[in-house]
Amino acid sequence: MLFESQIADIKLWLPWLRRRREQAALRAIAEQRRKMMTPEEVKEQSARIIAQLERMSVFREAHTVMIYYPVHNEVDLLPLLTKYEGEKLFLMPATHRRSMEVRPYDGEDMMRKGRLGVPEPQTETYTGTIDLIIVPGVVFDQHCHRIGRGGGYYDKFLRKQFLAKKIGVCYSFQLKKHTIPHSWRDEKVDRIITPQQTIG
């Protein structure tokens, strides 16, 4: 009886394990490709993404915008901080052991590396409404599914943000034409912006 129960458990977990392996493989390839980008490529392609974002009414009308601090050649949205200083309240994530909160950005002097090695604002936790969340990711697909770094921080956080619009940003090689492996735990975004196009 115990043997049959163990077999049933294995069958239950096999699809999840297979999906995790497939996600890890896609993540590894995309991260390696991103590491090969030059600073000039990052700057130029990030500027294209920012230009598309600025043309969107959802950004123009947003008062509170959550972005992120780019690491490992991620799309760099930091120019928005100075360009719209005083016009919009920008938030950035701060991670805990199993969760993520957001804090207002208040200048580079108030940034310190967090538990994941990513700079985080040393300001008070923000608990108000967020109008727009710009979401990083390692891999996306045409249906707005997303693969992150694997910690699940954004998935848990986005699941609670019912009112905010969610826009993913990535380079063209990170956007796959085929549907990427995903489950109900993996939160989708509303749109995706690459240097060449907008999806959604």
N, C-alpha and C positions, 0 to 999 in steps of 0.2 A: 504493500500500500504506500509506504514511504517512497519507494522507488518510482511509482507512478506519479506521485505528487511532485517529485523532483523533476521528472520529465516534463510535466505540465508547466512548471515554473520556467524551465529552460525555453520551452516553446513560446512562452509569454514574453520573455526578455530578448529572444533572438532578433525580432524586427528592430527593437530599440538599439541593440548593439550594432547591428548592420548599418542602421542609419547614422549612428555616431561615428563609425569607421569611415563611411562615405563623406560625412561632413568634415572630418579631420583631414582626409585626403585632399578635398577641395580647398580647405583652409591653408594647408601647407603649400600647395602650388601657388595660390594667389599671394600669400605672404612673401614667398620667395621672389615672385615677379615684382612685387612692390618694393622690396629691398633693393632691386637693381635700378630703380629710378634715380635720376640725378636731381639735385636740388632745383635746377632750372626747370626740369620737367614737372616736378611737384608744384612749383610756383605758377607755371604757365597753365597747367591743367586745373589747378585749384581756382585760379582767376576766372577761367571759363565757367566753372561750376557756380562760383559766386555771382557772376553776371546773370546767369539763368535764374538763380534764386531771387535776385533783386527785382527781376521782372515779374515775379509772381505776386499776385494780390495777397495771398496768404502770408507772405513775408512782409510786404509793405504795411499791411494792416495789423500785424502782430505787435503787441506792446511788450510781451515777455517771451523771450526766445532762449531755448536751451541749446547750447552747442557743446563742444568737447575740446579738450586740449590734444592736438595731434601728436602722435608718436609713430615711429617706424614708417615714415613717409605717408601717413594718412593724409587725406584731403585736408588742406590747411584753410580753415575759416577764420583765423585770428584777425585778418584785416577788417572784418566786420566790427570788431570791438571798438576800434578807433573811429571808423567811418560813421558809426551810428551811436557814438557815445552821447549820452544825454537824451537820446530819442527812444531807445529801447533798453529794457532791463535784460541783461544777458546772464544766464545761469550756466553752471558747469557741474558735472557729477563729482561726487565724493563717495568712495566705496568703503563699506564696512566688511565684516567677515562674510556675511551672506546677503547683504542688501546694498542698495545705493540710494543716496539722497542728493538733492541739488542745493547749491549755494550760489549767491550772487557773485559775479566776477567784479573785483574791485582793484584791478591793476596787478602787474607782474610782481610787485613787492609783497602782495598778499597770497602768492602761490607757493605751495610746498609739495614735495613729492608725497603721494599717498602710499597705501599698503601695496599697490600694484606697480609702483614706480612711476606713476603718471602724476604730473602736477595738478593739485586741487586747491580751490580757493579756501582760505582760512577765515571765512566769514560765517555768519550765523545761517542755520538751515532755513531754506525758503519753503514755506508751506502753502503759498497762494496758488492761484491759477496759472497754468502755463498755456500760452496760445499756440506756440510752435516748438516742436522738438526736431532738431537736426540730428539724425541718427547715423553713427559710423557703422561700418560693417566690413567684413573681409570678402564675402561673396553675396551677391543678390541674384534674383532671376526676374524674368519679365512679368511675373505675377506678384512681384513685391515681397516675396519671401526673402529672408535674411539669415546669413550665418555670421555670427559674431566671433569673438575670440575664444568662446567656449565656457566662460564663467557663468553665463545666464543672468548677469546683472541687469542688462538692458531689457531682456524679456520680462523679468519680474517687475521692473519699474514701468515699462510701457503698458503692461496689462492693467495698471491702475489709473492710467491717464486717459479717461474717457473723452474729455473735451478737446484735448490738444490735437492739432494736426501733426502728422509724423512724416518727415521727408528723409529718405536715405540718400547719402552721397557716396559716390565711388568712382573709380576710374573705369574706362570702358572694358578693360580686360577682367574686371571683377564682376561684370554683369553677364550672366549666362543665359543663353537662349532656351536651354532645356530647364525643366522644373527641378530645383535642387531638393535634396532630402530635407524633410521637415516634419514636425509633429504639432499637435495642438499647443504645446508649450512654447513654440517658436513664434513670436509675435511678428506680424507683417507690418509694413509701413504703408502709408497712403500713396506716396510717390517716390520715385527714384530719379536723381539727377546725376548724369555723367557729363563729361566735357562736351559730348556730341549730341545728347538728347535728354528728353524728360519722359519718364514712363509713369502712367497712371493719371 
